[in-house]
Amino acid sequence: MNERVASLLQEIEAFGKANDARVTDRSQKMLNITPETGEFLSILVHLQPAKRILEIGTSNGYSTLWLADAVSGNDGIVETVEKNPEKVRLARINFGRSGLSRFIRLVEADAAEVLAVAADSTYDFVFLDSERTEYLSWWPHVLRVLRPGGLVVYDNAISHKHEFEQFTAAVRRTPSCSKCLVPVGKGQLLILKHRDPA
Ligand SMILES: C[S@@+](CC[C@H](N)C(=O)[O-])C[C@H]1O[C@@H](n2cnc3c(N)ncnc32)[C@H](O)[C@@H]1O
């Protein structure tokens, strides 16, 4: 990671913490992933190696920049979806400042609409950090848009464990994948879509 991206990430992290301590309206909070989660996602993207990434829940672009920096090494792209116009505005500024814009496609939309029209087996890697109440209804689409051998990561799987119960039960019933909970940041639920469905 170059110095420009590293110092921008530190700045966005500090902004997010100060903002989230100050505002009470949840929709105005940035709710960024932890830096350790960013490092973890970055290693996963490098290892896979992922070229097509879908992120749901951009906020002001902190996690997107971790993903974009990693995918730039694979000559790939991150498509990131955010429905809040003010957060889209902030993310656009941050992407411009990062020098990584050519590795990012920012989509202002509801994720349900994006998932519904996305083609099958499009993505190597999907990162979800969004409306947890929707994860169960989005799951068939997430699985469908992921290529065989692809990886999905869900943030907050430990911090909001109870909100994942129905969803993880559905994943357990899905024959073509395996899952693993990793205690990094707020808890990362990793789901691998098998190459050869059982
Ligand atoms: C936890 S924040 C994302 C933080 C971001 N991943 C980061 O670490 O910098 C969740 C974001 O998801 C967005 N969101 C919630 N429901 C959504 C939906 N249905 N479609 C698109 N974005 C949504 C919210 O507006 C919010 O900005």
The ligand as a MOL file (V3000), in Angstrom:
LIG
                    3D

  0  0  0     0  0            999 V3000
M  V30 BEGIN CTAB
M  V30 COUNTS 27 29 0 0 0
M  V30 BEGIN ATOM
M  V30 1 C -21.8480 -0.6110 8.3830 0
M  V30 2 S -22.0430 0.5900 7.1380 0 CHG=1
M  V30 3 C -20.7920 0.1720 5.9690 0
M  V30 4 C -19.4090 0.5270 6.4170 0
M  V30 5 C -18.3640 0.3120 5.3540 0
M  V30 6 N -18.3650 -1.0530 4.8580 0
M  V30 7 C -16.9950 0.6140 5.9080 0
M  V30 8 O -16.4340 -0.2430 6.6120 0
M  V30 9 O -16.4910 1.7000 5.6460 0 CHG=-1
M  V30 10 C -23.4920 0.0010 6.3350 0
M  V30 11 C -23.9030 0.8160 5.1190 0
M  V30 12 O -24.8660 0.0570 4.3800 0
M  V30 13 C -25.7730 0.9710 3.8080 0
M  V30 14 N -26.9900 0.2280 3.4730 0
M  V30 15 C -27.9150 -0.2840 4.3440 0
M  V30 16 N -28.8670 -0.9500 3.6770 0
M  V30 17 C -28.5480 -0.8720 2.3630 0
M  V30 18 C -29.1680 -1.3600 1.1730 0
M  V30 19 N -30.2960 -2.0740 1.2190 0
M  V30 20 N -28.5810 -1.0960 -0.0100 0
M  V30 21 C -27.4260 -0.3660 -0.0660 0
M  V30 22 N -26.8000 0.1290 1.0270 0
M  V30 23 C -27.3560 -0.1200 2.2280 0
M  V30 24 C -25.9740 2.0340 4.8680 0
M  V30 25 O -26.4550 3.2400 4.3170 0
M  V30 26 C -24.5720 2.1350 5.4610 0
M  V30 27 O -23.8390 3.1990 4.8730 0
M  V30 END ATOM
M  V30 BEGIN BOND
M  V30 1 1 1 2
M  V30 2 1 2 3
M  V30 3 1 2 10
M  V30 4 1 3 4
M  V30 5 1 4 5
M  V30 6 1 5 6
M  V30 7 1 5 7
M  V30 8 2 7 8
M  V30 9 1 7 9
M  V30 10 1 10 11
M  V30 11 1 11 12
M  V30 12 1 11 26
M  V30 13 1 12 13
M  V30 14 1 13 14
M  V30 15 1 13 24
M  V30 16 1 14 15
M  V30 17 1 14 23
M  V30 18 2 15 16
M  V30 19 1 16 17
M  V30 20 1 17 18
M  V30 21 2 17 23
M  V30 22 1 18 19
M  V30 23 2 18 20
M  V30 24 1 20 21
M  V30 25 2 21 22
M  V30 26 1 22 23
M  V30 27 1 24 25
M  V30 28 1 24 26
M  V30 29 1 26 27
M  V30 END BOND
M  V30 END CTAB
M  END
